[in-house]
Amino acid sequence: MVENSVNINVGLTISQKVKAFVELVKMRLSLLVAFSSAFGYALAMGGRVDWMQLGALFVGGWLVSGASCTVNQVLEQDYDKLMKRTQNRPLPTHRLNNAESLWFALVLAIAGVGLLWISTNMLTVGLSVLSMILYSFVYTPLKRVGPIAVFVGAFPGALPPLLGWTAATGTISHEALIIFGIQFIWQFPHFW
């Protein structure tokens, strides 16, 4: 499959290739993740915002989310080509291959985690890595098992505002857990 992908996508223009990479990050979802982390940060700061740190959190969160979305599409490509809603994604259409998609995910993950490392704290970095692992390697495979995937997927889905809180404070407080809980519960009506 990789060999075919390489042969097929040789004729893509640079802008077509860039567009395919942008599609991998699921822009709306990744921006929602970044905004959710910024919201948690703003709540924790109580009006006193370090704009540089907030910007780094936003971009770092977007990069980490984009890496997770990319890995998700690599793992799901055989299913994606069977579903009308997903069959035009970059991997099923061979606009990108596994190798370049995985390298892209790795670059996004390293850049995102690195940015969070230098701009926030180890708790935030650890939670962002946990979120990537849960989304990519636990939630994604569980989608084929059954509805339990929605419950498991709600954990990485609820982490962004908690990441924002921990970026601002370096701790997980009762308030942070309440925000996590609200985001966790909020997801279920959107799936069931």
C-alpha positions as CSV (number, residue, x, y, z in Angstrom):
1,M,0.0,0.0,0.0
2,V,2.8,2.4,0.8
3,E,4.4,1.7,-2.6
4,N,1.2,2.5,-4.4
5,S,0.7,5.6,-2.3
6,V,4.1,6.8,-3.2
7,N,3.5,6.2,-6.9
8,I,0.1,7.8,-6.9
9,N,0.9,10.9,-4.9
10,V,4.1,11.8,-6.8
11,G,2.0,14.0,-9.1
12,L,0.5,16.1,-6.3
13,T,1.4,19.8,-6.3
14,I,2.9,21.3,-3.2
15,S,-0.4,23.0,-2.4
16,Q,-2.3,19.8,-2.7
17,K,0.2,18.0,-0.5
18,V,0.0,20.8,2.1
19,K,-3.8,20.6,2.0
20,A,-3.6,16.9,2.6
21,F,-1.4,17.4,5.7
22,V,-3.8,20.1,7.0
23,E,-6.7,17.6,6.6
24,L,-4.9,15.1,8.8
25,V,-4.9,17.5,11.8
26,K,-8.7,17.8,11.7
27,M,-8.5,21.6,12.0
28,R,-11.9,22.3,13.6
29,L,-11.4,19.5,16.2
30,S,-7.8,20.5,17.0
31,L,-8.8,24.2,17.3
32,L,-11.6,23.2,19.7
33,V,-9.1,21.4,21.8
34,A,-6.8,24.4,21.8
35,F,-9.6,26.8,22.7
36,S,-10.7,24.4,25.5
37,S,-7.2,24.4,27.0
38,A,-7.1,28.2,26.7
39,F,-10.5,28.4,28.5
40,G,-9.2,26.2,31.4
41,Y,-6.1,28.5,31.5
42,A,-8.1,31.7,31.7
43,L,-10.4,30.3,34.4
44,A,-7.4,29.3,36.5
45,M,-5.7,32.6,36.1
46,G,-8.8,34.6,37.2
47,G,-8.2,37.5,34.8
48,R,-4.4,37.7,35.1
49,V,-3.2,36.2,31.8
50,D,0.4,35.6,30.7
51,W,-0.3,36.1,27.0
52,M,3.0,34.4,25.9
53,Q,2.2,31.3,28.0
54,L,-1.4,31.3,26.8
55,G,-0.2,31.5,23.2
56,A,2.3,28.7,23.7
57,L,-0.4,26.5,25.4
58,F,-2.8,27.2,22.5
59,V,-0.3,26.3,19.8
60,G,1.2,23.4,21.8
61,G,-2.3,22.0,22.4
62,W,-3.2,22.4,18.8
63,L,0.0,20.5,17.7
64,V,-0.6,17.7,20.2
65,S,-4.2,17.4,19.0
66,G,-3.1,17.4,15.4
67,A,-0.6,14.6,16.1
68,S,-3.3,12.5,17.7
69,C,-5.7,13.1,14.9
70,T,-3.0,12.1,12.4
71,V,-2.2,8.9,14.2
72,N,-6.0,8.2,14.4
73,Q,-6.3,8.4,10.6
74,V,-3.3,6.2,10.0
75,L,-4.8,3.5,12.3
76,E,-8.3,3.9,10.8
77,Q,-7.5,4.2,7.1
78,D,-8.8,0.8,6.2
79,Y,-12.1,1.6,7.8
80,D,-12.1,5.2,6.5
81,K,-12.0,4.0,2.9
82,L,-15.2,2.0,3.5
83,M,-17.3,4.9,4.9
84,K,-18.7,7.6,2.7
85,R,-18.0,10.3,5.4
86,T,-14.3,9.4,5.6
87,Q,-13.4,7.9,2.3
88,N,-12.0,11.1,0.9
89,R,-9.4,11.6,3.7
90,P,-5.7,11.8,2.6
91,L,-4.8,8.2,3.4
92,P,-7.7,6.3,1.7
93,T,-7.2,8.5,-1.4
94,H,-3.4,7.9,-1.4
95,R,-2.7,11.6,-1.3
96,L,-0.4,10.8,1.6
97,N,1.2,7.5,2.6
98,N,1.7,5.9,6.1
99,A,5.4,6.9,6.3
100,E,4.9,10.6,5.6
101,S,1.8,10.7,7.8
102,L,3.6,9.1,10.7
103,W,6.6,11.4,10.3
104,F,4.2,14.3,10.3
105,A,2.5,13.1,13.5
106,L,5.9,12.7,15.1
107,V,7.0,16.2,14.2
108,L,3.7,17.6,15.5
109,A,3.9,15.7,18.7
110,I,7.6,16.6,19.4
111,A,6.9,20.3,18.6
112,G,3.7,20.4,20.7
113,V,5.2,18.6,23.7
114,G,8.4,20.6,23.4
115,L,6.5,23.9,23.3
116,L,4.5,22.8,26.4
117,W,7.7,21.7,28.1
118,I,9.4,25.1,27.7
119,S,6.3,27.2,28.4
120,T,4.3,25.3,31.1
121,N,5.3,22.6,33.5
122,M,5.8,18.8,33.7
123,L,2.3,18.1,34.9
124,T,0.9,19.7,31.8
125,V,3.4,17.9,29.6
126,G,2.6,14.6,31.2
127,L,-1.1,15.1,30.8
128,S,-0.7,16.1,27.1
129,V,1.3,12.9,26.4
130,L,-1.3,10.9,28.3
131,S,-4.0,12.5,26.2
132,M,-2.2,11.5,23.0
133,I,-1.8,7.9,24.1
134,L,-5.4,7.5,25.3
135,Y,-6.8,9.0,22.1
136,S,-4.5,7.3,19.6
137,F,-3.8,4.0,21.1
138,V,-6.7,3.2,23.4
139,Y,-9.8,5.1,22.2
140,T,-9.2,4.6,18.5
141,P,-8.9,0.7,18.6
142,L,-11.8,0.5,21.0
143,K,-14.1,2.1,18.5
144,R,-14.2,-1.3,16.8
145,V,-15.2,-3.0,20.1
146,G,-18.3,-1.1,21.1
147,P,-19.9,1.8,23.0
148,I,-17.2,1.5,25.7
149,A,-15.0,3.6,23.3
150,V,-17.2,6.6,24.0
151,F,-16.6,6.4,27.7
152,V,-12.8,5.8,27.2
153,G,-12.6,8.6,24.6
154,A,-14.3,11.0,27.0
155,F,-11.1,11.0,29.1
156,P,-8.8,12.5,26.5
157,G,-11.7,14.7,25.4
158,A,-12.0,16.2,28.9
159,L,-8.3,16.8,29.4
160,P,-7.9,20.0,27.4
161,P,-9.4,22.4,30.0
162,L,-7.6,20.5,32.7
163,L,-4.3,21.0,30.7
164,G,-5.1,24.7,30.6
165,W,-5.6,24.8,34.4
166,T,-2.4,22.9,35.1
167,A,-0.5,25.1,32.7
168,A,-1.6,28.1,34.7
169,T,-1.2,26.7,38.2
170,G,1.0,23.6,38.1
171,T,-1.6,21.7,40.1
172,I,-4.8,19.8,39.9
173,S,-7.3,21.4,42.3
174,H,-10.9,20.6,43.1
175,E,-11.9,23.3,40.7
176,A,-9.8,21.7,37.9
177,L,-11.5,18.4,38.6
178,I,-14.9,20.0,38.4
179,I,-14.0,21.5,35.0
180,F,-12.7,18.1,33.9
181,G,-16.0,16.4,35.1
182,I,-18.2,18.9,33.2
183,Q,-16.2,18.5,30.0
184,F,-16.3,14.7,30.5
185,I,-20.1,14.5,31.0
186,W,-20.8,17.1,28.3
187,Q,-19.4,14.7,25.6
188,F,-21.9,11.9,26.1
189,P,-25.1,13.6,24.7
190,H,-23.1,14.3,21.6
191,F,-22.4,10.7,20.9
192,W,-25.5,8.9,22.2
